Amino acid sequence: MLLNIWQILILIGCGVIGTLVGALVGGWLVFKSKTAVLGESFLGGIPKGEVYSIPDALKAAEFPEEEESVAQENVLTRTQKFLKTLGGKE
């Protein structure tokens, strides 16, 4: 089955159009990801309302000033034991 010249040109044209569409979609995806805002859905806009904001986030301390819990002490002892095994500093 041999293809004539018109069929070959149509196939090449479809390949070129497919490549252009792919490049445009890829460019749009890059633009969309670079300009995305926190909480924005992929095809939607920026969410409205107070649902996505935490009003006391700037006032809160970075680390709570509570006494260390048993779980925290356990993690610290296991970390020190692990570092000692590797020959690191305690």
C-alpha positions as CSV (number, residue, x, y, z in Angstrom):
1,M,0.0,0.0,0.0
2,L,1.7,3.1,-1.2
3,L,0.6,6.6,-0.2
4,N,0.2,9.3,-2.8
5,I,1.7,12.8,-2.3
6,W,-1.6,14.3,-1.1
7,Q,-2.0,11.7,1.7
8,I,1.6,12.3,2.8
9,L,1.1,16.0,2.9
10,I,-2.1,15.6,4.9
11,L,-0.3,13.3,7.4
12,I,2.6,15.8,7.7
13,G,0.0,18.7,8.2
14,C,-1.8,16.7,11.0
15,G,1.6,16.2,12.7
16,V,2.4,19.9,12.5
17,I,-1.0,20.9,13.8
18,G,-0.7,18.3,16.7
19,T,2.7,19.7,17.6
20,L,1.4,23.3,17.6
21,V,-1.6,22.3,19.8
22,G,0.7,20.5,22.2
23,A,3.1,23.4,22.4
24,L,0.2,25.9,23.1
25,V,-1.3,23.7,25.8
26,G,2.1,23.2,27.4
27,G,2.7,27.0,27.3
28,W,-0.7,27.6,28.9
29,L,0.0,25.0,31.6
30,V,3.3,26.7,32.5
31,F,1.7,30.1,32.6
32,K,-1.2,28.8,34.7
33,S,1.2,27.2,37.2
34,K,3.4,30.2,37.4
35,T,0.5,32.6,38.1
36,A,-1.4,30.3,40.5
37,V,-2.5,31.7,43.9
38,L,-2.8,29.7,47.1
39,G,-6.2,28.0,47.2
40,E,-6.9,28.5,43.5
41,S,-8.4,25.5,41.7
42,F,-6.9,24.3,38.4
43,L,-9.6,25.7,36.1
44,G,-11.5,27.9,38.6
45,G,-10.7,31.2,40.0
46,I,-9.6,32.4,43.3
47,P,-11.9,31.3,46.1
48,K,-14.1,33.9,47.7
49,G,-14.8,34.3,51.4
50,E,-13.1,33.7,54.7
51,V,-12.9,29.9,54.4
52,Y,-9.3,29.8,53.2
53,S,-7.9,32.4,55.6
54,I,-6.7,31.9,59.2
55,P,-7.2,35.2,61.0
56,D,-4.8,34.5,63.9
57,A,-2.0,33.0,61.8
58,L,0.2,36.0,62.1
59,K,-0.3,36.4,65.8
60,A,0.4,32.8,66.7
61,A,3.7,31.7,68.0
62,E,5.9,29.7,65.7
63,F,6.5,27.1,68.4
64,P,4.2,26.7,71.4
65,E,5.9,27.2,74.7
66,E,4.6,24.1,76.4
67,E,6.6,21.6,78.3
68,E,7.9,18.7,76.3
69,S,5.6,15.8,76.0
70,V,6.5,12.2,76.4
71,A,6.3,11.8,72.6
72,Q,8.7,14.7,72.0
73,E,11.2,13.2,74.6
74,N,10.9,9.8,72.9
75,V,11.7,11.4,69.5
76,L,14.7,13.3,71.0
77,T,16.2,10.2,72.6
78,R,15.7,8.1,69.5
79,T,17.4,10.8,67.4
80,Q,20.3,11.1,69.8
81,K,20.7,7.3,69.7
82,F,20.6,7.3,65.9
83,L,23.2,10.1,65.7
84,K,25.4,8.2,68.2
85,T,25.2,5.1,66.0
86,L,26.3,7.1,63.0
87,G,29.1,8.6,64.9
88,G,27.6,12.1,64.9
89,K,27.5,14.6,67.7
90,E,25.1,14.2,70.6
